[in-house]
């Protein structure tokens, strides 16, 4: 079984939510609203980082606590 280090991203991908929303920093270098987060239906909180030079989005797991109790 493969384990993940706490100092490594959960996932690195070429799909970028900033590009999808029309906020690609290669064309619009604004950095408003940073950092960005996603919360999954199961309550997991993910922090998004953007490596625009490499055109990648890094996803970090912040917590797995339920959103509502």
VENQUIDA-V673495 format. One record per helix or strand. SS is the DSSP state (H for helix, E for strand). FROM is the first residue (numbers start at 1). LEN is the number of residues. Records with the same first field share a line. If there is no record, write none. Layout:
SS->FROM-LEN  FROM-LEN
This chain:
E->11-3  36-4  45-7  56-8
H->17-4
